[in-house]
Amino acid sequence: MKTEKFQRWLRLFWLFLKVNTLSTSGPASIGLLYKEAIGETMTETEFIEAVGFSNVLPGSEALKLAMFVGYSAGGMSGMSAALLGSILPPTLLMFFAVTVLEKIQDEIWLTNFIDGMTPAVAMLVLIIGWQIFRNDKTRRIKKRTVVIAFLALLALVVHIPSPLVLIGAGLLGVILYR
């Protein structure tokens, strides 16, 4: 009996370790998890319910799905094994990245690299914003849209925190787009 439980926990740990090592995001891991979990760990119906349930709750889809599947297959200890398998790969990767970055943080080439990337990232954000405006067929760009964009830019220039700017723009949108 204890051997069966241990094997179930080990299978859950290995399943989520493999899925979260091979995929880089929650939504991308769902397809791989589907292939790995159906049959041996749970039925297709249970998996669909797990995905639906994990999408309703706030937070990381991969972790919510791991907890749901782990709990369904092995109770609280199964949930713990699945959760450990899910968080171990990104945690180790972050420790590795931090260790490397800490060793090279004072290198001049890294500062130059970041300085070179900064305008490219800014342009990428601007291009994506322009494409969103240009491809939005449901509304024409209205004066209200330009006003909100200008006020958001102004707020960011005077160093208002970006979350407050986003909330303010949303509230302004509620008022102006009635």
C-alpha positions in Angstrom: 0.0 0.0 0.0 2.8 2.5 1.0 4.7 1.4 -2.1 1.7 2.2 -4.4 1.3 5.7 -2.8 5.0 6.4 -3.1 5.0 5.3 -6.8 1.9 7.6 -7.4 3.7 10.5 -5.7 6.9 9.8 -7.7 4.9 9.6 -10.9 3.2 12.9 -10.2 6.5 14.5 -9.3 8.2 13.2 -12.5 5.2 14.1 -14.7 5.2 17.8 -13.6 9.0 18.0 -13.4 9.1 16.9 -17.1 6.2 19.1 -18.2 7.6 22.2 -16.5 11.1 21.5 -17.7 10.1 21.1 -21.4 7.6 24.0 -21.6 8.1 27.6 -20.6 4.7 28.8 -19.7 1.4 27.7 -18.2 -0.7 27.7 -21.4 2.0 26.0 -23.4 2.3 23.2 -20.8 -1.4 22.3 -21.1 -0.9 20.4 -24.3 2.1 18.4 -23.1 0.4 17.7 -19.8 -2.7 16.5 -21.7 -0.6 13.9 -23.5 1.2 12.8 -20.4 -1.7 12.8 -17.9 -4.6 11.3 -19.8 -5.0 7.6 -19.2 -2.5 6.9 -16.5 -3.2 9.8 -14.1 -6.7 10.9 -15.0 -9.5 10.7 -17.6 -10.0 13.2 -20.3 -13.1 14.5 -18.7 -11.3 15.0 -15.4 -8.5 16.8 -17.2 -10.9 19.2 -19.0 -12.6 19.9 -15.7 -9.2 20.6 -14.1 -8.2 23.0 -16.9 -11.6 24.8 -16.7 -11.3 25.1 -12.9 -7.7 26.3 -13.0 -8.7 29.0 -15.5 -11.4 30.4 -13.1 -9.0 31.0 -10.2 -6.4 33.8 -10.2 -2.7 32.9 -10.4 -0.4 30.8 -12.4 -2.2 28.3 -14.6 0.6 25.7 -14.4 0.6 25.7 -10.6 -3.2 25.6 -10.3 -3.4 22.8 -12.7 -0.6 20.9 -10.9 -2.4 21.3 -7.6 -5.7 20.2 -9.1 -4.3 17.2 -10.9 -2.1 16.2 -8.0 -4.9 16.4 -5.5 -7.2 14.4 -7.8 -4.7 11.7 -8.3 -3.2 11.5 -4.8 -4.8 13.8 -2.3 -2.8 16.4 -0.4 0.4 14.5 -0.7 -0.1 14.0 -4.5 -0.8 17.8 -4.7 2.5 18.5 -2.9 4.4 16.1 -5.2 2.9 17.7 -8.3 3.5 21.2 -7.0 7.1 20.4 -6.1 7.7 19.0 -9.6 6.2 22.2 -11.1 8.1 24.7 -9.1 11.5 23.0 -9.1 12.5 23.7 -12.8 11.8 27.5 -12.8 13.3 27.9 -9.3 16.5 26.2 -10.3 16.6 28.2 -13.6 16.2 31.4 -11.7 18.9 30.5 -9.2 21.2 29.7 -12.1 20.3 33.0 -13.9 20.8 35.1 -10.7 24.1 33.4 -10.0 25.4 34.1 -13.5 24.1 37.7 -13.5 25.6 38.4 -10.1 29.0 37.3 -11.3 28.8 39.5 -14.5 26.8 42.5 -13.2 29.9 44.7 -13.1 31.0 43.9 -16.6 30.9 46.9 -18.9 29.7 44.8 -21.9 26.5 43.8 -20.0 25.7 47.5 -19.3 26.3 48.3 -23.0 24.1 45.3 -24.0 21.2 46.6 -21.8 21.8 50.1 -23.1 21.5 48.7 -26.7 18.4 46.7 -25.9 16.5 49.6 -24.3 15.6 51.5 -27.4 14.7 48.3 -29.2 12.3 47.3 -26.5 10.8 50.8 -26.5 10.3 50.6 -30.3 8.8 47.1 -30.0 6.2 48.4 -27.5 5.4 51.4 -29.7 5.0 49.2 -32.8 2.8 46.7 -31.0 0.7 49.6 -29.7 0.4 51.1 -33.2 -0.6 47.7 -34.6 -3.3 47.4 -32.0 -4.7 50.8 -32.9 -4.4 50.2 -36.6 -6.0 46.8 -36.7 -8.9 47.6 -34.4 -11.8 47.5 -36.9 -14.5 47.8 -34.2 -13.7 51.5 -33.3 -12.0 54.3 -35.1 -9.3 56.1 -33.3 -11.2 58.9 -31.6 -10.1 62.0 -29.9 -10.8 60.4 -26.6 -8.3 57.6 -27.4 -5.6 60.2 -28.2 -6.5 62.1 -25.0 -6.1 59.0 -22.8 -2.8 58.1 -24.6 -1.4 61.6 -24.1 -2.5 61.8 -20.5 -0.9 58.3 -19.9 2.3 59.5 -21.5 2.3 62.7 -19.4 1.7 60.7 -16.2 4.6 58.3 -17.0 6.9 61.2 -17.8 6.2 62.8 -14.4 7.0 59.4 -12.8 3.5 58.3 -11.7 3.8 54.5 -11.1 2.6 52.5 -14.2 0.0 50.5 -12.3 -1.7 53.7 -11.2 -1.5 55.1 -14.8 -3.2 51.9 -16.1 -5.9 52.1 -13.5 -6.4 55.8 -14.2 -6.6 55.2 -17.9 -9.2 52.4 -17.4 -11.3 54.6 -15.2 -11.0 57.5 -17.7 -12.1 55.0 -20.4 -15.2 54.1 -18.4 -16.1 57.8 -18.2 -15.2 58.9 -21.7 -16.5 55.9 -23.7 -20.0 55.8 -22.1 
